[in-house]
Every structure is written in structure tokens, then in C-alpha cells.
Amino acid sequence: MKNMTNSSWAAVFIFMACVLACISLFSHSSNAASVITIASSIITGAFGYIQGKKDGESASDFPPNSSLSTTTVSTTAPEVKQ
């Protein structure tokens, strides 16, 4: 299990939170709303991790055969008159 990727663990958390929410829906406990809120927070966080990982990987891609250049900017401080 230690060789699973982080996205796989996020999917496991989503599945476990869905099971927790379903069990909470069918139990007639007074804490059902709190458990469902916790489960939805876990699901939201896991999907946020997956989306952030996906966006981070796509943001660092450069187009093929792109020419990279640098620009040098120099500034001087204005003269102070006395």
C-alpha cells in the first residue's frame, strides 16, 4: 500500500467518505448531519487535491520547440537635489 500514488489515496478517501455518509444517512442518529458534513469536507478536500495536482502539472508544460529568452532591465535611482 505504500507504493500507491497520492491521487490513489485521494480516491480511497473519497470512497471511504462516501461509505461513511451512506451509513450516516441510514442510521437514525442525532449526529448524522455532523457526520455527513465531515464526509463532504473529506470529499471536497480530496477532489481539491486531485484538481490542484492536475493544474500544477499542466501549468509547468512548455510548448515544444519554444525559444526561451531573457530580458534584462536596469534602473537608476533619481538624483536628490539639496
Beta strands, then each sheet from edge to edge (+ up, - down):
end
